[in-house]
Amino acid sequence: MIDESELPDTLIERVSMMESILIESATGGSSQTDVYEHLRREFVGDDTIKALLPTFVRTHRNLSSFWGWIKYEAGTYAERRVIIGAGFTPLMDHLEGKGKAPGDKLVSDALETFDADGVHVVWNKALSRRSSDPEGAITVARTLLETVCKRILDECAISYTDKEDLPKLYSMAAKALNLAPDQHTEEPIKAILGGAMNLVNGIGTLRNRLSDSHGRGGRLPVKPSPRHASLAVNTAGAVATFLVETYVEKHATPNAA
């Protein structure tokens, strides 16, 4: 039984502890298998952290299993240290805030306030995959917008079916919030709202062409990279925040346009 008081308080220190245990195991052996298993259960139980864990941590439940893999993967201690360090780099970068865009916190705050257990969880999943899994991030970017639109439609008591695609769901949510271009006469406002709709359509297209959401034959014309994922995730976050802030404002001020 692990005594929690003997473990570091912060997540980044706990991750660093796991990395050190694995290096010990790969370079002479470690007696901290119970600590490793405890930390692994904790990390695997968090969807955001799990997505960034090294594959060898997700695969190997204990140090004995890990040793059986690493001893054949690399013959020298130095090589094993490099493999382990590289495996933890995406997670450590995430915890240290590297690769985060300036608007990430703004979006996180808005979505967490709106729906901490639903929408915000999807947003965190998109962020966690933006650099390490571009195809997955693009898929989750669309899921984020679909989730926000459906959540708003539910709150507005507007029915929809599973057949509605993202552009249709967005159109329905936008109309409910008075954000449809044809609900306004001022050209600048119509242009902005039309632009938002085009962005949503673009995310749908990007997701269908570049993400891992569908089986594909032949070679991809463009392999998704972190910059493609950032484009999709950041755009989805901005549009989702726009919808959420409009919904919150209209309900705080029922007569708001």
WOCORQUI-V479640 format. One record per residue. RES is the residue in one letter. SS is DSSP state (A for helix, B for strand, O for the rest). NEAR is the number of other ideal C-beta (glycine too) atoms within 12 Angstrom. D_CENTER is the distance of its C-alpha to the mean C-alpha in Angstrom with 1 decimal. Layout:
RES | SS | NEAR | D_CENTER
RES | SS | NEAR | D_CENTER
This chain:
M | O | 8 | 32.5
I | O | 19 | 30.3
D | O | 9 | 31.3
E | A | 13 | 28.2
S | A | 7 | 30.4
E | A | 14 | 30.8
L | O | 23 | 27.1
P | O | 18 | 25.5
D | O | 11 | 24.2
T | O | 12 | 21.0
L | A | 23 | 17.9
I | A | 22 | 18.3
E | A | 17 | 21.9
R | A | 31 | 21.1
V | A | 35 | 18.9
S | A | 23 | 21.8
M | A | 29 | 24.2
M | A | 42 | 22.6
E | A | 33 | 22.8
S | A | 24 | 26.4
I | A | 34 | 27.3
L | A | 39 | 26.1
I | A | 31 | 28.1
E | A | 26 | 31.1
S | A | 34 | 30.9
A | A | 35 | 30.8
T | O | 23 | 33.6
G | O | 13 | 36.2
G | O | 19 | 34.7
S | O | 26 | 33.1
S | O | 13 | 34.3
Q | O | 25 | 31.1
T | A | 25 | 29.8
D | A | 19 | 29.5
V | A | 29 | 27.4
Y | A | 36 | 25.1
E | A | 25 | 24.8
H | A | 25 | 24.2
L | A | 35 | 21.3
R | A | 35 | 19.8
R | A | 22 | 20.0
E | A | 24 | 18.3
F | A | 30 | 15.4
V | A | 23 | 15.0
G | O | 13 | 15.1
D | O | 24 | 11.9
D | A | 23 | 8.9
T | A | 29 | 6.7
I | A | 33 | 9.9
K | A | 25 | 10.9
A | A | 30 | 8.4
L | A | 38 | 10.0
L | O | 36 | 13.4
P | O | 33 | 16.2
T | A | 22 | 17.2
F | A | 30 | 20.6
V | A | 38 | 19.3
R | A | 20 | 17.6
T | A | 18 | 20.8
H | O | 30 | 23.5
R | O | 20 | 24.1
N | O | 25 | 26.9
L | A | 31 | 28.6
S | A | 18 | 31.3
S | A | 21 | 28.9
F | A | 37 | 27.1
W | A | 26 | 30.6
G | A | 17 | 31.6
W | A | 26 | 28.9
I | A | 34 | 29.0
K | A | 22 | 32.8
Y | A | 13 | 32.9
E | A | 22 | 29.8
A | O | 20 | 31.6
G | O | 12 | 35.2
T | O | 14 | 35.2
Y | A | 19 | 33.7
A | A | 14 | 32.6
E | A | 19 | 30.7
R | A | 28 | 29.0
R | A | 23 | 27.9
V | A | 19 | 26.4
I | A | 30 | 24.4
I | A | 35 | 23.1
G | A | 21 | 22.4
A | A | 20 | 20.5
G | A | 33 | 18.4
F | A | 35 | 17.3
T | A | 23 | 16.8
P | A | 30 | 13.1
L | A | 36 | 12.6
M | A | 29 | 15.5
D | A | 22 | 14.4
H | A | 31 | 11.1
L | A | 27 | 13.5
E | O | 19 | 16.1
G | O | 14 | 14.0
K | O | 18 | 14.7
G | O | 28 | 12.9
K | O | 24 | 11.8
A | O | 25 | 13.3
P | O | 12 | 16.0
G | O | 24 | 14.5
D | A | 28 | 11.2
K | A | 17 | 13.3
L | A | 22 | 15.2
V | A | 37 | 12.5
S | A | 28 | 11.2
D | A | 19 | 14.8
A | A | 30 | 15.6
L | A | 41 | 13.0
E | A | 23 | 13.7
T | A | 19 | 17.4
F | A | 33 | 17.2
D | O | 26 | 15.4
A | O | 17 | 14.0
D | O | 15 | 13.8
G | O | 25 | 12.5
V | A | 38 | 10.9
H | A | 30 | 9.5
V | A | 25 | 7.9
V | A | 38 | 6.2
W | A | 46 | 5.3
N | A | 33 | 4.2
K | A | 32 | 2.2
A | A | 47 | 2.0
L | A | 43 | 3.6
S | A | 33 | 4.1
R | A | 37 | 5.0
R | O | 44 | 6.7
S | O | 30 | 9.8
S | O | 33 | 10.1
D | O | 31 | 9.4
P | A | 31 | 10.1
E | A | 31 | 11.3
G | A | 32 | 8.5
A | A | 46 | 6.2
I | A | 43 | 9.4
T | A | 36 | 9.8
V | A | 39 | 6.7
A | A | 49 | 8.0
R | A | 44 | 11.2
T | A | 33 | 10.4
L | A | 49 | 9.3
L | A | 50 | 12.7
E | A | 37 | 14.5
T | A | 34 | 13.5
V | A | 44 | 14.7
C | A | 42 | 17.8
K | A | 32 | 18.8
R | A | 31 | 18.4
I | A | 37 | 20.7
L | A | 28 | 23.1
D | A | 21 | 23.4
E | A | 23 | 24.3
C | O | 23 | 26.7
A | O | 9 | 28.2
I | O | 21 | 27.7
S | O | 13 | 27.6
Y | O | 24 | 25.7
T | O | 12 | 25.5
D | O | 10 | 23.1
K | O | 7 | 24.8
E | O | 20 | 23.4
D | O | 23 | 21.0
L | A | 37 | 18.5
P | A | 26 | 21.3
K | A | 24 | 23.6
L | A | 36 | 21.3
Y | A | 41 | 20.6
S | A | 31 | 24.3
M | A | 29 | 25.2
A | A | 40 | 22.9
A | A | 37 | 24.2
K | A | 25 | 27.7
A | A | 29 | 27.3
L | O | 32 | 26.3
N | O | 22 | 29.0
L | O | 36 | 26.6
A | O | 21 | 28.1
P | A | 23 | 30.0
D | A | 15 | 33.2
Q | A | 18 | 33.3
H | O | 19 | 34.2
T | O | 11 | 37.1
E | O | 12 | 36.2
E | A | 11 | 35.3
P | A | 12 | 32.8
I | A | 19 | 30.9
K | A | 18 | 31.1
A | A | 14 | 29.8
I | A | 19 | 26.8
L | A | 31 | 25.9
G | A | 22 | 26.7
G | A | 20 | 24.4
A | A | 33 | 21.5
M | A | 32 | 22.4
N | A | 19 | 22.6
L | A | 32 | 19.2
V | A | 40 | 17.9
N | A | 25 | 20.2
G | A | 28 | 19.0
I | A | 44 | 15.4
G | A | 35 | 16.9
T | A | 22 | 19.1
L | A | 33 | 16.7
R | A | 39 | 14.6
N | A | 22 | 17.9
R | A | 24 | 19.2
L | A | 32 | 16.6
S | O | 34 | 13.8
D | O | 23 | 14.4
S | O | 25 | 15.0
H | O | 15 | 18.8
G | O | 7 | 21.3
R | O | 16 | 23.1
G | O | 6 | 26.5
G | O | 6 | 27.7
R | O | 7 | 25.9
L | O | 17 | 23.1
P | O | 9 | 24.6
V | O | 15 | 21.7
K | O | 18 | 19.2
P | O | 32 | 15.7
S | O | 20 | 15.1
P | A | 26 | 12.6
R | A | 21 | 14.6
H | A | 31 | 14.1
A | A | 39 | 10.3
S | A | 29 | 10.8
L | A | 27 | 13.3
A | A | 44 | 11.4
V | A | 47 | 8.3
N | A | 33 | 11.0
T | A | 37 | 13.4
A | A | 47 | 11.5
G | A | 43 | 10.7
A | A | 33 | 14.4
V | A | 43 | 15.8
A | A | 49 | 14.0
T | A | 33 | 15.4
F | A | 36 | 18.7
L | A | 48 | 19.0
V | A | 39 | 18.2
E | A | 26 | 20.6
T | A | 31 | 23.2
Y | A | 34 | 23.1
V | A | 23 | 23.4
E | A | 20 | 26.2
K | A | 22 | 28.1
H | A | 18 | 28.1
A | A | 12 | 29.2
T | O | 11 | 31.9
P | O | 8 | 32.8
N | O | 9 | 35.0
A | O | 15 | 32.5
A | O | 15 | 32.5
